[in-house]
Amino acid sequence: MDRLQVPLCPVPASVKSSLERRHLPPKDRLQVPLRSTLATTLERAIRRGYLAEVQPQLESFLTSMGRRRFLLPLYTAPLDTRQLDLANNIFAKARKCCHAVSANSVEKLLAEAGQQ
């Protein structure tokens, strides 16, 4: 599966100045707000019952992103909608992209959901 291509769009001046103060490389200054927006949009779509429609984008995002702040809400949403098997399948593919701490957090979340 191809990695998710996030289109670059104009960044509001308030966000731009905030990011410039963070000492991020120029490429990452634009990617952080876009990834955050995409993660939020995917989470909302899942919670509202559109999992089938966003599943390809969800898998692409989760297999290319290893940050826990994005991962936990996106794995919690399918669990809340009783999609444990899907969450486990995606995590099996995405585990190699995760930071060790993130992977441990998601494993713990999935294990707890599997016991309930």
N, C-alpha and C positions, 0 to 999 in steps of 0.2 A: 504494500500500500504506500502511495506517495505521502510524503510529509505534508501537513496542512500548510497551505500558503495563505498567510494573513496579509491582506492588502494594506499598504501604508495609506494613512489618511491624515489630513491636517490635525495637528495636536493643538488644543486650546493653549493660549499664552500662559494661563495660570498653571496648567499641568507642565508645560515646557519649562518654565522657570523653576518649578519644584524639582523636576528631574535633573536639571542642570546642576542644582546644588548637591545632588547625591553622588557626584563623581562617577557616573556610569559611562561606559564607552558610548559614542554617538549612536551606533546601531541599536544597543539595548535600551536607550532612552525612549525610542519609539515602540519597541516590542512589549515593554512591561505593561503600559496601559491597554494595548490591544489584546494581549493575552488575558488580562484580567477581565476585560469586557466579554471576550469570547467564552471564558470559563463561566461567568455569571449567566450569560445567555443560554449556554448548554444546560446548566443546572436548572434554570427556570423551565426550560422546555421539557426536561425529564420529569420534573415535579408536576407539570401540567398535563402529562400523558402523551407527549410527543416523542417518546424514546425511539420508536421505530424510525421516525423521520430523521432524527439527529444522530442515530447510532454510528454511521460512517464518520461523521465529523468528530464525534466523541472518541471513537477508537483512534483516529488520527491524532487528535490533541493529546490523549493520554499516552500514546506511544512516542510522542515527541517532547513531552514535558515531564520533568522529574521533581518539580517544586511542590512541597507538601501543601502549601497554602492553596494551590489549585487542585491538587489531587483529592484531598479528603472530602470537600463538598461534592465533587463529581463522582466519588464512589459511594458517598452517603445517600445521594439522591436515588440511584437505582435500588439501594437497599430499602429505602423508605417506601418505594413502590413495589416491593417484593420481587425484585429481579436479581436475586443473589447469584444465580448461575451465570447470568450475563456479566455481572461485576467480576466474578471469578475468572471467566474466560478472557475478558479484557485485561485483567491484571496479569494473567499468565503471559500474555503477549507483551505487556508494557513494563514488566518488572525490570528488565535489563536497562531501561531508560531512567529508572528512578535512583535517586540518591539512597544510600543504605538506610538512613534514618526515615526517609519517606516510605521506602518499601516496608520497613518494619511496622510503621504506623498503619499502613493500608492492610498488611497481613493481620494485624491485631484487630482492626475494624471488621474485616471479613470473617475472621474466626469467631468473634463475638456474635456477629449476625448469624453465623451458621449454627451456633448453639441455641439460639432462641427458637 
